[in-house]
Amino acid sequence: MSGFHHRLLLWAAATDRTFRIEDRNGERFIVGKCIHCNALRTLDLHGEPGPGTTLEHIVPRHHGGTHALANIAIACARCNGQKGSRLDHRPWHDATLQAVITRLKERREARWREAPEAWGLPPRPPEVEGPDPGTPSDHS
């Protein structure tokens, strides 16, 4: 996994109010909730995901979704995989795909916070060029 991916995970957690730094068995971890099912997810302080923790693109990359912080969240591998296999390759205007994207955008917005300075984050990753989340891609 790349340093860029770790930075995305750290910034996704830092801007999600369900995530906090906790001590567990003498080690510090970032702990919060899956954007889909609210199961606990963990990262180490360098952005290495715990078992079953993944980066979720709310608007799928297949449909032009970017790495913009408003478009990324942390999810269980199970939830992320189910969304990907069931929905991500459907046509852009598919009603079920749009309903899931809308629900996830609302959750991400409700959980939004400014990144805590005390977390000592690495530099914010640059936003990847591409259409704004929610804009249909050429694959639609």
MARKOLVO-84310 format. One line per field, with one value per residue: residue in three letters; z, y negated, x of N, C-alpha, C in turn. Coordinates in nm, 4 decimals. Each point is the difference from the previous one (the first is absolute). Layout:
N
residuo: c(ALA  ...)
n.c3: c(Z  ...)
n.c2: c(Y  ...)
n.c1: c(X  ...)
ca.c3: c(Z  ...)
ca.c2: c(Y  ...)
ca.c1: c(X  ...)
c.c3: c(Z  ...)
c.c2: c(Y  ...)
c.c1: c(X  ...)
END
This chain:
140
residuo: c(MET  SER  GLY  PHE  HIS  HIS  ARG  LEU  LEU  LEU  TRP  ALA  ALA  ALA  THR  ASP  ARG  THR  PHE  ARG  ILE  GLU  ASP  ARG  ASN  GLY  GLU  ARG  PHE  ILE  VAL  GLY  LYS  CYS  ILE  HIS  CYS  ASN  ALA  LEU  ARG  THR  LEU  ASP  LEU  HIS  GLY  GLU  PRO  GLY  PRO  GLY  THR  THR  LEU  GLU  HIS  ILE  VAL  PRO  ARG  HIS  HIS  GLY  GLY  THR  HIS  ALA  LEU  ALA  ASN  ILE  ALA  ILE  ALA  CYS  ALA  ARG  CYS  ASN  GLY  GLN  LYS  GLY  SER  ARG  LEU  ASP  HIS  ARG  PRO  TRP  HIS  ASP  ALA  THR  LEU  GLN  ALA  VAL  ILE  THR  ARG  LEU  LYS  GLU  ARG  ARG  GLU  ALA  ARG  TRP  ARG  GLU  ALA  PRO  GLU  ALA  TRP  GLY  LEU  PRO  PRO  ARG  PRO  PRO  GLU  VAL  GLU  GLY  PRO  ASP  PRO  GLY  THR  PRO  SER  ASP  HIS  SER)
n.c3: c(0.0000  -0.0753  0.0106  -0.1291  -0.0126  0.0695  -0.0743  -0.1076  0.0465  0.0286  -0.1163  -0.0542  0.0808  -0.0266  -0.1161  0.0719  0.0516  -0.0673  -0.0577  0.0835  0.0690  0.0064  0.1291  -0.0609  0.1169  0.0404  -0.1020  -0.0815  -0.0171  -0.1265  0.0714  -0.0887  -0.0745  -0.0497  -0.1142  -0.0228  0.0821  0.0165  -0.0612  0.1105  -0.0404  -0.0308  0.0357  -0.0400  0.0776  -0.0784  0.0279  0.0636  -0.0901  0.1001  0.0434  -0.1268  0.0103  -0.0711  -0.1111  0.0314  -0.1294  0.0517  -0.0818  -0.0554  0.0077  -0.0183  0.0862  0.0096  0.1016  0.0772  0.0332  -0.0440  0.1063  -0.0664  -0.0836  0.1048  0.0396  0.1228  -0.0520  0.0434  -0.0081  0.0901  0.0695  -0.0048  0.0245  0.0909  0.0401  -0.0025  0.0514  0.0858  0.0237  0.0293  -0.0588  0.0784  -0.0928  -0.0329  -0.0846  0.0335  0.0259  0.0043  -0.1046  -0.0586  0.0424  -0.0318  -0.1144  -0.0163  0.0414  -0.0746  -0.0990  0.0317  0.0087  -0.1122  -0.0527  0.0489  -0.0453  -0.0924  0.0127  0.0478  -0.0685  0.1078  0.0382  0.1112  -0.1112  -0.0275  -0.0825  -0.0941  -0.0934  -0.0112  -0.0404  -0.1104  -0.0326  -0.0327  -0.1141  -0.0370  -0.0453  0.0346  0.1249  -0.0632  -0.0712  -0.0892  -0.0093  -0.0814  0.1142  0.0184)
n.c2: c(0.1170  -0.0984  -0.0871  -0.0181  0.1312  0.0119  -0.0991  0.0604  0.1165  -0.0550  -0.0631  0.1161  0.0632  -0.0846  0.0118  0.1126  -0.0646  0.1134  -0.0563  0.0737  -0.0578  0.1307  0.0254  0.0987  0.0591  -0.1253  0.0186  -0.0995  -0.0058  -0.0131  -0.0281  0.0551  -0.0506  0.1190  -0.0617  0.1312  0.0803  -0.0969  0.1085  0.0332  -0.1014  0.0505  -0.0959  0.0245  -0.0607  0.0990  0.0386  0.0908  0.0506  0.0114  0.1237  0.0140  -0.0908  -0.0680  -0.0548  -0.0690  0.0148  -0.1048  -0.0922  0.1163  0.0441  0.1115  -0.0776  -0.0075  0.0805  -0.1015  -0.0348  -0.0886  -0.0698  -0.0787  0.0604  -0.0108  0.1248  0.0426  0.1204  0.0898  0.0933  0.0606  -0.1098  -0.0380  0.1252  0.0030  -0.1227  0.0297  0.1189  -0.0590  -0.1090  0.0049  0.1129  -0.0352  -0.0210  -0.1158  0.0079  0.1125  0.0228  0.1272  -0.0109  -0.0767  0.0907  0.0958  -0.0578  -0.0287  0.1224  0.0479  -0.0809  0.0325  0.1274  -0.0096  -0.0696  0.0889  0.0792  -0.0934  -0.0142  -0.1113  0.0308  0.0793  -0.1193  0.0464  0.0362  -0.1168  -0.0287  0.0896  -0.0605  -0.0849  0.1157  -0.0199  -0.0819  0.1194  -0.0351  -0.0560  0.0567  -0.0944  0.0475  0.0969  -0.0244  0.0324  0.1178  0.0161  0.0672  -0.1077)
n.c1: c(0.0850  -0.0372  0.0992  -0.0311  -0.0148  0.1121  0.0495  -0.0547  0.0421  0.1177  -0.0034  -0.0381  0.0843  0.0973  -0.0628  0.0024  -0.1023  -0.0238  0.1069  0.0735  0.0940  0.0262  0.0195  0.0654  -0.0010  0.0047  -0.0814  0.0347  -0.1320  -0.0371  -0.1079  -0.0821  -0.0965  -0.0322  0.0185  0.0069  0.0702  0.0872  0.0485  0.0667  0.0750  0.1197  0.0842  0.1251  0.0868  0.0443  -0.1256  0.0725  -0.0845  -0.0881  -0.0068  -0.0295  0.0959  -0.0905  0.0460  -0.1072  -0.0248  -0.0599  0.0465  -0.0358  0.1224  -0.0693  -0.0647  0.1317  -0.0295  0.0322  0.1237  -0.0881  0.0343  -0.0809  0.0840  0.0789  -0.0030  -0.0120  0.0235  -0.0853  0.0913  -0.0762  -0.0259  0.1270  0.0357  -0.0975  0.0308  0.1295  -0.0211  -0.0825  0.0759  0.1283  -0.0310  -0.1008  -0.0934  0.0545  -0.0999  0.0623  -0.1280  0.0354  0.0814  -0.0898  -0.0877  0.0865  0.0316  -0.1280  -0.0304  0.1011  -0.0377  -0.1260  0.0382  0.0714  -0.0980  -0.0857  0.0957  -0.0092  0.1299  0.0499  0.1065  0.0038  0.0434  -0.0556  -0.0621  0.0561  -0.0983  0.0284  0.0718  -0.1000  -0.0537  0.0684  -0.0956  -0.0388  0.0563  -0.1102  -0.1106  -0.0846  0.0021  -0.0599  0.1094  -0.0942  0.0603  0.1037  0.0149  -0.0750)
ca.c3: c(0.0000  -0.0176  0.0956  -0.0391  0.0495  0.1455  0.0284  -0.0235  0.1136  0.1171  -0.0156  0.0059  0.1420  0.0723  -0.0341  0.0345  0.1452  0.0740  0.0240  0.1110  0.0347  0.1237  0.0452  0.0111  0.0407  -0.0012  -0.1322  -0.0418  -0.1282  -0.0400  0.0020  -0.0382  -0.0522  -0.1439  -0.0560  -0.0357  0.1040  0.1319  0.0708  0.0318  -0.0938  0.0600  -0.0759  0.0899  -0.0115  -0.1284  -0.1054  -0.0381  0.0438  0.0717  -0.0798  -0.0501  -0.0123  -0.1371  -0.0430  -0.0817  -0.0862  0.0019  -0.1444  -0.0442  -0.0950  -0.1312  -0.0450  0.0086  0.1377  0.0249  0.1360  0.0806  0.1346  0.0110  -0.0738  0.0567  0.1362  0.0414  0.0008  0.0126  -0.1281  -0.0397  -0.0496  -0.1192  -0.1061  -0.0418  -0.0798  -0.1273  -0.0879  -0.0315  -0.0492  -0.0633  -0.1460  -0.0588  -0.0701  0.0893  0.0389  0.0708  0.1198  0.1212  0.0130  0.0421  0.1382  0.0886  -0.0038  0.0765  0.1420  0.0474  0.0027  0.1173  0.1194  0.0034  0.0377  0.1410  0.0829  -0.0329  0.0941  -0.0407  0.0545  0.1254  -0.0088  0.0923  -0.0625  -0.0651  -0.1300  -0.1092  -0.0872  -0.0645  -0.1359  -0.1033  -0.0604  -0.1324  -0.1048  -0.0502  0.0185  0.1359  0.0327  -0.0405  -0.1419  -0.0740  -0.0782  -0.1346  0.0113  0.0365)
ca.c2: c(-0.1170  -0.1176  -0.1096  -0.0828  0.0698  -0.0168  -0.1385  -0.0104  0.0629  -0.0869  -0.1198  0.0420  0.0195  -0.1268  -0.0868  0.0754  -0.0172  0.1266  0.0522  -0.0588  0.0741  0.0769  0.0906  0.1396  0.0876  -0.0752  -0.0571  -0.0995  0.0259  -0.0831  0.0894  -0.0653  0.0842  0.0219  -0.0916  0.0771  0.0802  -0.0500  0.0896  -0.0672  0.0124  -0.0558  -0.0347  -0.0429  -0.1448  -0.0277  0.0218  0.1416  0.0462  0.1253  0.1052  -0.0260  -0.1436  -0.0437  -0.1338  0.0007  -0.1153  -0.0112  0.0086  0.0945  -0.0464  0.0408  -0.1063  -0.1293  -0.0423  -0.0370  0.0164  -0.1168  0.0436  0.0176  0.1210  0.1207  0.0360  0.1280  0.1034  0.1414  0.0648  0.0684  -0.0997  -0.0620  0.1002  0.0224  -0.1159  0.0058  0.1087  -0.0131  -0.1292  -0.0942  0.0099  -0.0265  -0.1291  -0.1147  -0.0428  0.1077  -0.0538  0.0565  -0.0610  -0.1391  -0.0019  0.0311  -0.1158  -0.1077  0.0364  -0.0094  -0.1428  -0.0589  0.0476  -0.0632  -0.1403  -0.0053  0.0365  -0.0882  -0.0932  -0.0425  0.0917  -0.0496  -0.0335  0.0856  0.1283  -0.0076  0.0671  -0.0359  -0.0989  0.0421  0.0467  -0.0858  0.0525  0.0553  -0.0651  0.0787  -0.0665  -0.0064  0.1158  -0.0142  -0.0289  0.1255  0.0166  0.0523  0.1426  0.0121)
ca.c1: c(-0.0850  0.0843  -0.0075  -0.1148  -0.1187  -0.0002  -0.0389  -0.1440  -0.0672  0.0153  -0.0818  -0.1404  -0.0306  0.0121  -0.1130  -0.1214  -0.0141  -0.0091  0.1350  0.0756  0.1216  -0.0179  0.1052  -0.0449  0.1108  0.1245  0.0267  -0.0994  -0.0641  -0.1124  -0.1159  -0.1250  -0.1077  -0.0221  -0.0995  -0.1197  -0.0664  0.0420  0.0919  0.1255  0.1120  0.1215  0.1200  0.1061  0.0221  0.0658  -0.0982  -0.0096  -0.1315  -0.0135  -0.0627  -0.1339  -0.0266  0.0279  -0.0373  -0.1222  -0.0301  -0.1455  -0.0264  0.1032  0.1019  -0.0524  -0.0899  0.0670  0.0243  0.1398  0.0507  -0.0370  -0.0358  -0.1453  -0.0382  0.0604  -0.0369  0.0565  -0.1036  0.0374  0.0264  -0.1238  -0.0961  0.0559  -0.0035  -0.1383  -0.0407  0.0714  -0.0445  -0.1421  -0.0465  0.0925  0.0056  -0.1311  -0.0035  -0.0011  -0.1344  -0.0682  -0.0642  0.0592  0.1325  -0.0175  -0.0489  0.1132  0.0905  -0.0640  0.0033  0.1385  0.0358  -0.0651  0.0719  0.1326  -0.0202  -0.0413  0.1154  0.1125  0.0617  0.1331  0.1013  0.0592  0.1426  0.0752  0.0321  0.1310  -0.0140  0.0905  -0.0655  -0.1247  0.0291  -0.0587  -0.1229  0.0284  -0.0788  -0.1119  -0.1283  -0.0524  -0.0827  -0.1394  -0.0071  0.0126  0.1225  -0.0181  -0.0341  -0.1413)
c.c3: c(0.0000  0.1125  -0.0291  0.0559  0.1525  0.0379  -0.0222  0.1165  0.1248  -0.0092  -0.0013  0.1459  0.0750  -0.0256  0.0240  0.1524  0.0767  0.0347  0.1102  0.0208  0.1356  0.0316  0.0146  0.0292  -0.0120  -0.1354  -0.0358  -0.1407  -0.0261  -0.0168  -0.0356  -0.0643  -0.1522  -0.0474  -0.0334  0.1224  0.1427  0.0815  0.0266  -0.1005  0.0659  -0.1056  0.1031  -0.0260  -0.1269  -0.1171  -0.0490  0.0505  0.0782  -0.0895  -0.0412  -0.0140  -0.1386  -0.0216  -0.0958  -0.0823  -0.0122  -0.1422  -0.0535  -0.0995  -0.1426  -0.0602  0.0195  0.1401  0.0234  0.1427  0.0866  0.1357  0.0181  -0.0691  0.0567  0.1444  0.0312  0.0137  0.0291  -0.1399  -0.0516  -0.0605  -0.1312  -0.1182  -0.0507  -0.0835  -0.1367  -0.0939  -0.0398  -0.0765  -0.0888  -0.1531  -0.0664  -0.0753  0.1001  0.0514  0.0683  0.1337  0.1294  0.0252  0.0520  0.1443  0.0988  0.0037  0.0835  0.1491  0.0562  0.0050  0.1231  0.1287  0.0120  0.0440  0.1477  0.0943  -0.0142  0.1197  -0.0620  0.0683  0.1278  -0.0153  0.0853  -0.0624  -0.0689  -0.1352  -0.0969  -0.0885  -0.0652  -0.1418  -0.1034  -0.0561  -0.1420  -0.1011  -0.0461  0.0250  0.1468  0.0281  -0.0381  -0.1461  -0.0776  -0.0830  -0.1406  0.0022  0.0236  -0.1118)
c.c2: c(-0.1236  -0.1020  -0.0916  0.0612  -0.0143  -0.1421  -0.0202  0.0596  -0.0880  -0.1219  0.0334  0.0166  -0.1332  -0.0928  0.0684  0.0000  0.1305  0.0554  -0.0792  0.0828  0.0649  0.0781  0.1381  0.0859  -0.0699  -0.0574  -0.0963  0.0330  -0.1062  0.0960  -0.0798  0.0996  0.0059  -0.0932  0.0720  0.0552  -0.0422  0.0980  -0.0752  0.0342  -0.0649  -0.0293  -0.0201  -0.1476  -0.0397  0.0230  0.1427  0.0524  0.1302  0.1024  -0.0383  -0.1460  -0.0466  -0.1454  0.0120  -0.1275  -0.0056  -0.0011  0.0879  -0.0618  0.0300  -0.1091  -0.1381  -0.0520  -0.0210  0.0347  -0.1222  0.0480  0.0192  0.1276  0.1267  0.0188  0.1325  0.0989  0.1365  0.0537  0.0676  -0.0982  -0.0620  0.0974  0.0258  -0.1162  0.0073  0.1066  -0.0146  -0.1272  -0.0780  0.0050  -0.0145  -0.1323  -0.1147  -0.0337  0.1104  -0.0518  0.0526  -0.0586  -0.1429  -0.0099  0.0271  -0.1168  -0.1142  0.0277  -0.0153  -0.1452  -0.0680  0.0428  -0.0690  -0.1450  -0.0125  0.0296  -0.0991  -0.0833  -0.0452  0.0926  -0.0584  -0.0262  0.0928  0.1354  -0.0025  0.0710  -0.0363  -0.1031  0.0585  0.0458  -0.0932  0.0660  0.0468  -0.0695  0.0925  -0.0732  -0.0031  0.1261  -0.0276  -0.0357  0.1293  0.0015  0.0475  0.1456  0.0196  0.0578)
c.c1: c(0.0898  -0.0163  -0.1174  -0.1286  -0.0104  -0.0426  -0.1498  -0.0791  0.0078  -0.0908  -0.1488  -0.0417  -0.0008  -0.1187  -0.1344  -0.0126  -0.0170  0.1374  0.0693  0.1270  -0.0221  0.1254  -0.0614  0.1207  0.1347  0.0395  -0.1114  -0.0484  -0.1055  -0.1182  -0.1249  -0.0942  -0.0025  -0.1115  -0.1304  -0.0723  0.0335  0.0843  0.1300  0.1083  0.1201  0.1060  0.1098  0.0264  0.0738  -0.0940  -0.0089  -0.1339  0.0075  -0.0673  -0.1425  -0.0378  0.0437  -0.0404  -0.1182  -0.0069  -0.1521  -0.0539  0.1115  0.0979  -0.0453  -0.0893  0.0610  0.0212  0.1485  0.0400  -0.0313  -0.0499  -0.1503  -0.0470  0.0624  -0.0443  0.0682  -0.1139  0.0606  0.0294  -0.1270  -0.0997  0.0477  -0.0060  -0.1404  -0.0501  0.0646  -0.0551  -0.1468  -0.0347  0.0959  0.0008  -0.1362  0.0059  -0.0180  -0.1395  -0.0811  -0.0525  0.0626  0.1382  -0.0139  -0.0483  0.1132  0.0978  -0.0578  0.0073  0.1415  0.0478  -0.0594  0.0699  0.1348  -0.0129  -0.0381  0.1164  0.1160  0.0442  0.1307  0.1002  0.0610  0.1504  0.0850  0.0389  0.1358  0.0020  0.1109  -0.0698  -0.1252  0.0305  -0.0623  -0.1262  0.0363  -0.0904  -0.1105  -0.1294  -0.0394  -0.0801  -0.1450  -0.0163  0.0132  0.1267  -0.0341  -0.0432  -0.1496  -0.0821)
END
